[in-house]
Amino acid sequence: MNANINVFKNKNYSLLFYGVLVSNVAHILFNFVMSLYVLRISEEVFGKDNAPLVQGIYLGLAGLVLVIFMPFGGVLADRVNKVRVMYITDYIRGAFILIVGLIIYLDPSASVKLIFLFVMNIVLGLNSAFFNPASGSLLKFIVTEEELPQASSYLHGSMNLQNIAGLILGGIMFSTFSIYVIFFINGLAYVISALTEMFIKYDYKKKNNLEKTKVFVEMKSGIKYLYNYKPMFSLILMALSLNFFIVPILNNGFPYFIEYGLAEEMNYLFMGFLTVENWYSIILICFSLSGIMMALVLSRQKKRTSYGTALMKSIVGFGVAITVLAIIMVLYFTRVLPINITLILILVACLLLGLASTAFNVPVQIIMQNNINPDQLGKVVSVSSVLSQALIPFASLLAGIIISKLSIVLLYVVCTLGIITVVVTYYYKRSYIKL
């Protein structure tokens, strides 16, 4: 990659970058708050023992909607104007979040709040199913081949910056302001992002035979294209298996640790000025900070002919880090580790996770943008996303059942064994060498 390239001189890329920046900061803030708020509302309605199960259903529901509808979103992204799909779905998400925020402001019962949160979850998941393939396949159409590595690295690196900003604000606002304020901020951010996206221009060529093309035929085309690209297909199957064991640790386990571990401690590190919500945001910020550092390193590297070995190293690194994190949590919940040491070790593990995650995600994005036919890109991006995330809804639901009916320790043990099995199997298969 030419170090003199400045991708921000590309107006369309700048609009995409800053539009995503605005909406994602509020989106991350919102997701951070919801991970705790749903657990608390569920406890009010169903009690402490069943709250993790309700949260698992909530998390799984959005994932299930994505899995079902994202293939349709991928087909749509290849058939119509990608930018139009992006700003329409952002307007819908913004409007619906504002409406639910107004309902919560009116302060109905906890049961009514929970119902509207579930409805909102479905609407947001449905719109994400169409937004994600469109935005994920747009980059190739608005930057040059020389700009692509830098554009991809900065876009991914900015996501970590967005994480930091959103998590800092989320930790502060959730412990300071009423919940409906966060709904209003998030809804307005989506509207602002949609306004920005409307000005993005690219060489969109309307297809004249859209009515003759069957959606399921195009979906099948995307699946067949990916299946025939054996190294990438093998990578997606590995991600499918790995996500099944990783997501419960992060999405179910972390909120449970904050609400029913840290919050119940009589004393913890910096308790005088850090709330449990602040600690939750700090833990997640460590993940993002190290991701930024890795993204900056990758953005300065020259374009490679093969990314396979580097990808495998990042997978091993991520597997080791997430396994260490799970072991730390097991030792804490079995009262082997005190809370202060637990918090410090979690921060270290999250730093390692951020490095490995970015070292994996950026090359995968570059490989797909470079090696996949532009006419198939939207379908393949959506199919890849669906396949890699297909088991996440069931993982979230199963995790909720295990936590509620069995124990949080068993969840960590099962996930750790699963992660080790997946990484070792993929390493010895060696299909990554051809990427």
FIPALO-680890 format. One line per field, with one value per residue (C-alpha): x, z, y; residue number from 1; residue in one letter. Coordinates in pm, whole numbers, always signed. Each point is the difference from the previous one (the first is absolute). Layout:
<rs>
X [X, ...]
Z [Z, ...]
Y [Y, ...]
num [NUM, ...]
residuo [a, ...]
</rs>
This chain:
<rs>
X [+0, +124, +57, -83, -358, -259, -333, -184, +52, -260, -325, -223, +222, +3, -380, -23, +263, -154, -357, +87, +190, -304, -249, +236, +105, -364, -70, +283, -111, -351, +108, +216, -295, -244, +222, -52, -344, -170, +151, -134, -347, -16, +87, -289, -244, +132, +242, +377, +15, -185, +141, +305, -236, -214, +316, +115, -331, +35, +354, -93, -307, +192, +256, -273, -157, +341, +61, -340, -10, +363, +12, -287, +193, +303, -204, -155, +345, +105, -323, -72, +189, +202, +2, -378, -35, +235, -174, -355, +79, +176, -308, -223, +226, +24, -376, -81, +253, -140, -352, +105, +193, -320, -190, +262, -14, -372, +108, -236, +38, +320, -188, -111, +353, +138, -254, +94, +370, -54, -201, +270, +261, -177, -34, +366, +114, -213, +143, +355, -56, -36, +242, +300, +38, -48, +259, +235, +13, +13, +367, +129, -218, +118, +378, +278, +190, +299, -220, -175, +248, +21, -376, -77, +249, -121, -364, +61, +227, -265, -240, +227, +2, -377, -2, +210, -214, -325, +111, +131, -324, -206, +172, -45, -352, -150, +108, -98, -300, -341, -11, -230, +269, +224, -284, -46, +374, +26, -307, +122, +346, -153, -189, +319, +188, -273, +24, +376, -33, -240, +292, +215, +33, +129, -30, -327, -136, -364, -70, -280, -95, -60, -355, +119, +249, -124, +125, +62, +189, +236, +36, +93, +248, +171, +17, +137, +262, +118, -6, +221, +250, +112, +254, -248, -284, +214, +84, -371, -81, +279, -144, -347, +130, +221, -279, -224, +237, +129, -328, -137, +319, -20, -371, -150, +290, +123, -336, -58, +342, -76, -352, +40, +373, +157, -319, -35, +358, +33, +320, +179, +282, -60, -348, +11, -39, -76, -349, -53, -120, +325, +199, -200, +81, +370, +23, -149, +211, +318, -117, -48, +326, +213, -210, +88, +371, -16, -203, +263, +274, -190, -78, +374, +75, +45, -260, +65, -43, -115, -155, -46, +286, -70, -370, +86, +227, -279, -249, +237, +63, -371, -69, +268, -120, -369, +93, +206, -295, -233, +243, +24, -379, -18, +262, -194, -342, +156, +149, +362, +79, -95, -188, +287, +238, -289, -62, +368, +31, -320, +147, +316, -199, -216, +309, +121, -347, -8, +337, -89, -352, +117, +292, -263, -284, +196, +170, -327, -170, +285, -6, -373, +16, +294, -87, -377, -178, -162, -335, +4, +148, -322, -137, +328, +42, -350, +36, +337, -148, -301, +208, +253, -280, -264, +47, +28, -376, +0, +327, -151, -317, +190, +231, -301, -139, +334, +46, -358, -48, +355, +291, +212, +313, -128, -55, +363, +130, -205, +95, +371, +8, -190, +236, +310, -155, -92, +339, +202, -221, +30, +378, +56, -238, +235, -249, +95, +332, -177, -156]
Z [+0, -90, +319, -185, -68, +199, -44, +177, -311, -153, +77, -18, +239, +242, -6, +65, +275, +192, -56, +148, +280, +115, -3, +144, +304, +101, -103, +220, +287, -48, -12, +309, +193, -132, +109, +361, -28, -141, +280, +263, -152, -37, +368, +91, -200, +36, +293, +29, -85, -330, -109, -182, -197, -111, -95, -200, -190, -66, -136, -204, -154, -178, -122, -133, -197, -150, -98, -168, -187, -75, -312, -139, +95, -191, -313, +32, +41, -340, -174, +117, +108, +309, +133, -19, +200, +265, +60, -13, +263, +215, -14, +104, +290, +119, -9, +182, +277, +56, +28, +255, +190, +24, +130, +270, +91, +69, +258, -51, +199, -23, -200, -261, -25, -56, -275, -189, +43, -166, -285, -49, -1, -290, -201, +51, -94, -316, -114, +82, -224, -296, +113, +70, -344, -172, +211, +7, -379, -74, +75, -320, -208, +152, +41, -236, +32, +137, +261, +109, +264, +167, -31, +151, +285, +90, -18, +230, +224, +25, +129, +299, +48, -21, +259, +238, -40, +25, +302, +189, -64, +80, +332, +100, -130, +126, +354, -30, -230, -53, -250, -243, -57, -150, -228, -129, -62, -185, -215, -99, -84, -250, -164, -26, -143, -261, -106, -50, -196, -247, -149, -79, -375, -190, -347, +48, -312, +12, -121, -253, +70, +373, -28, -175, +271, +285, +348, +99, -325, +84, +356, -132, -231, +294, +199, -299, -66, +360, +11, -309, +167, +228, +223, +79, +51, +246, +183, +28, +145, +253, +95, +31, +251, +187, +36, +155, +296, +14, -3, +327, +182, -123, -46, +280, +239, +29, +94, +250, +157, +29, +142, +222, +67, +16, +111, +300, +123, +323, -127, -335, -173, -18, +147, +124, -345, -246, -15, -125, -331, -25, +54, -269, -247, +97, -58, -349, -76, +51, -282, -227, +90, -98, -315, -101, +51, -217, -270, -17, -40, -276, -184, -53, -133, -367, -185, +31, -254, +275, +342, +110, +247, +162, +34, +171, +248, +85, +47, +237, +187, +33, +112, +268, +126, +20, +173, +257, +56, +58, +248, +189, +33, +117, +267, +111, +27, +187, +245, -86, -133, +193, -186, -40, -157, -217, -134, -84, -177, -198, -127, -116, -173, -180, -126, -156, -144, -173, -165, -130, -112, -216, -138, -123, -117, -215, -225, -43, -121, -243, -136, -68, -160, -224, -100, -41, -320, +52, -131, +268, +283, +178, -7, +113, +283, +128, -41, +179, +283, +31, -1, +252, +232, -63, +337, +209, +79, +126, +189, +178, +88, +115, +210, +168, +83, +137, +219, +131, +51, +60, +70, -151, +67, -219, -283, +11, +17, -301, -205, +81, -111, -317, -93, +44, -217, -284, -15, +9, -268, -235, +53, -107, -296, -148, -257, +115, -188, -331, +114]
Y [+0, +347, +196, +324, -105, +197, -173, +285, +214, -228, +188, -307, -192, +295, +16, -374, +16, +291, -117, -338, +176, +199, -286, -260, +204, +32, -361, -133, +222, -139, -366, +47, +139, -260, -290, +113, +160, -312, -209, +243, +30, -380, -39, +233, -212, -357, +8, -36, -371, +38, +337, -152, -225, +296, +188, -305, -2, +374, -42, -305, +164, +276, -252, -228, +285, +79, -362, -31, +331, +87, -223, +207, +314, -127, -62, +346, +159, -141, +100, +355, +311, -94, +356, +23, -321, +144, +331, -141, -263, +261, +225, -292, -98, +360, +54, -323, +56, +350, -146, -263, +266, +204, -304, -60, +370, -46, -264, -297, -323, -207, -266, +255, +137, -348, -70, +316, -76, -339, +157, +262, -274, -173, +324, +92, -350, +3, +333, -109, -303, +237, +272, -226, -163, +336, +182, -299, -27, +376, +64, -164, +235, +329, -50, -103, -327, +193, +171, -319, -130, +342, +57, -341, +43, +350, -104, -295, +205, +268, -260, -38, +379, -8, -276, +208, +311, -194, -201, +304, +185, -311, -56, +362, +53, -327, +82, +368, +54, -155, -286, +182, +266, -268, -112, +355, +46, -329, +68, +347, -140, -243, +287, +210, -297, -54, +365, -38, -325, +162, +196, -306, -56, -302, -147, -181, -164, -91, -352, -28, -362, +22, -127, -316, -90, -212, +90, -361, -61, +286, -121, -343, +168, +172, -325, -191, +269, -12, -381, -17, +235, -283, +182, +279, -247, -195, +325, +87, -342, +45, +342, -159, -253, +247, +258, -263, -26, +360, +194, -146, +102, +360, +72, -209, -42, +359, +160, -282, +64, +372, -39, -305, -2, +345, +177, -231, +47, +197, +162, +8, +187, +380, -44, +359, +152, -284, -152, -356, +149, +197, -318, -178, +278, -2, -376, +34, +310, -206, -225, +302, +176, -296, -39, +356, -66, -311, +180, +276, -261, -178, +325, +60, -345, -73, -202, -372, -277, -238, +59, -362, -36, +338, -92, -327, +178, +243, -286, -180, +326, +69, -356, +19, +340, -97, -327, +189, +234, -294, -159, +331, +12, -362, +71, +310, -168, -295, +255, -81, +350, +317, +270, +248, -252, -122, +352, +54, -336, +65, +328, -178, -275, +259, +182, -326, -70, +339, -53, -346, +97, +290, -203, -246, +226, +247, -261, -190, +317, +72, -357, +19, +346, -101, -354, -7, +103, +344, -131, -270, +206, +101, -354, -154, +253, -76, -377, +11, +204, -229, -318, +135, +119, -268, -170, +319, +25, -357, +58, +301, -190, -308, +217, +160, -346, -125, +309, -2, -374, -127, +237, +275, -210, -284, +249, +110, -358, -115, +306, -38, -365, +91, +284, -218, -275, +240, +175, -324, -160, +299, +21, -359, +28, +267, +133, +352, -26, +71, +329]
num [1, 2, 3, 4, 5, 6, 7, 8, 9, 10, 11, 12, 13, 14, 15, 16, 17, 18, 19, 20, 21, 22, 23, 24, 25, 26, 27, 28, 29, 30, 31, 32, 33, 34, 35, 36, 37, 38, 39, 40, 41, 42, 43, 44, 45, 46, 47, 48, 49, 50, 51, 52, 53, 54, 55, 56, 57, 58, 59, 60, 61, 62, 63, 64, 65, 66, 67, 68, 69, 70, 71, 72, 73, 74, 75, 76, 77, 78, 79, 80, 81, 82, 83, 84, 85, 86, 87, 88, 89, 90, 91, 92, 93, 94, 95, 96, 97, 98, 99, 100, 101, 102, 103, 104, 105, 106, 107, 108, 109, 110, 111, 112, 113, 114, 115, 116, 117, 118, 119, 120, 121, 122, 123, 124, 125, 126, 127, 128, 129, 130, 131, 132, 133, 134, 135, 136, 137, 138, 139, 140, 141, 142, 143, 144, 145, 146, 147, 148, 149, 150, 151, 152, 153, 154, 155, 156, 157, 158, 159, 160, 161, 162, 163, 164, 165, 166, 167, 168, 169, 170, 171, 172, 173, 174, 175, 176, 177, 178, 179, 180, 181, 182, 183, 184, 185, 186, 187, 188, 189, 190, 191, 192, 193, 194, 195, 196, 197, 198, 199, 200, 201, 202, 203, 204, 205, 206, 207, 208, 209, 210, 211, 212, 213, 214, 215, 216, 217, 218, 219, 220, 221, 222, 223, 224, 225, 226, 227, 228, 229, 230, 231, 232, 233, 234, 235, 236, 237, 238, 239, 240, 241, 242, 243, 244, 245, 246, 247, 248, 249, 250, 251, 252, 253, 254, 255, 256, 257, 258, 259, 260, 261, 262, 263, 264, 265, 266, 267, 268, 269, 270, 271, 272, 273, 274, 275, 276, 277, 278, 279, 280, 281, 282, 283, 284, 285, 286, 287, 288, 289, 290, 291, 292, 293, 294, 295, 296, 297, 298, 299, 300, 301, 302, 303, 304, 305, 306, 307, 308, 309, 310, 311, 312, 313, 314, 315, 316, 317, 318, 319, 320, 321, 322, 323, 324, 325, 326, 327, 328, 329, 330, 331, 332, 333, 334, 335, 336, 337, 338, 339, 340, 341, 342, 343, 344, 345, 346, 347, 348, 349, 350, 351, 352, 353, 354, 355, 356, 357, 358, 359, 360, 361, 362, 363, 364, 365, 366, 367, 368, 369, 370, 371, 372, 373, 374, 375, 376, 377, 378, 379, 380, 381, 382, 383, 384, 385, 386, 387, 388, 389, 390, 391, 392, 393, 394, 395, 396, 397, 398, 399, 400, 401, 402, 403, 404, 405, 406, 407, 408, 409, 410, 411, 412, 413, 414, 415, 416, 417, 418, 419, 420, 421, 422, 423, 424, 425, 426, 427, 428, 429, 430, 431, 432, 433, 434, 435]
residuo [m, n, a, n, i, n, v, f, k, n, k, n, y, s, l, l, f, y, g, v, l, v, s, n, v, a, h, i, l, f, n, f, v, m, s, l, y, v, l, r, i, s, e, e, v, f, g, k, d, n, a, p, l, v, q, g, i, y, l, g, l, a, g, l, v, l, v, i, f, m, p, f, g, g, v, l, a, d, r, v, n, k, v, r, v, m, y, i, t, d, y, i, r, g, a, f, i, l, i, v, g, l, i, i, y, l, d, p, s, a, s, v, k, l, i, f, l, f, v, m, n, i, v, l, g, l, n, s, a, f, f, n, p, a, s, g, s, l, l, k, f, i, v, t, e, e, e, l, p, q, a, s, s, y, l, h, g, s, m, n, l, q, n, i, a, g, l, i, l, g, g, i, m, f, s, t, f, s, i, y, v, i, f, f, i, n, g, l, a, y, v, i, s, a, l, t, e, m, f, i, k, y, d, y, k, k, k, n, n, l, e, k, t, k, v, f, v, e, m, k, s, g, i, k, y, l, y, n, y, k, p, m, f, s, l, i, l, m, a, l, s, l, n, f, f, i, v, p, i, l, n, n, g, f, p, y, f, i, e, y, g, l, a, e, e, m, n, y, l, f, m, g, f, l, t, v, e, n, w, y, s, i, i, l, i, c, f, s, l, s, g, i, m, m, a, l, v, l, s, r, q, k, k, r, t, s, y, g, t, a, l, m, k, s, i, v, g, f, g, v, a, i, t, v, l, a, i, i, m, v, l, y, f, t, r, v, l, p, i, n, i, t, l, i, l, i, l, v, a, c, l, l, l, g, l, a, s, t, a, f, n, v, p, v, q, i, i, m, q, n, n, i, n, p, d, q, l, g, k, v, v, s, v, s, s, v, l, s, q, a, l, i, p, f, a, s, l, l, a, g, i, i, i, s, k, l, s, i, v, l, l, y, v, v, c, t, l, g, i, i, t, v, v, v, t, y, y, y, k, r, s, y, i, k, l]
</rs>
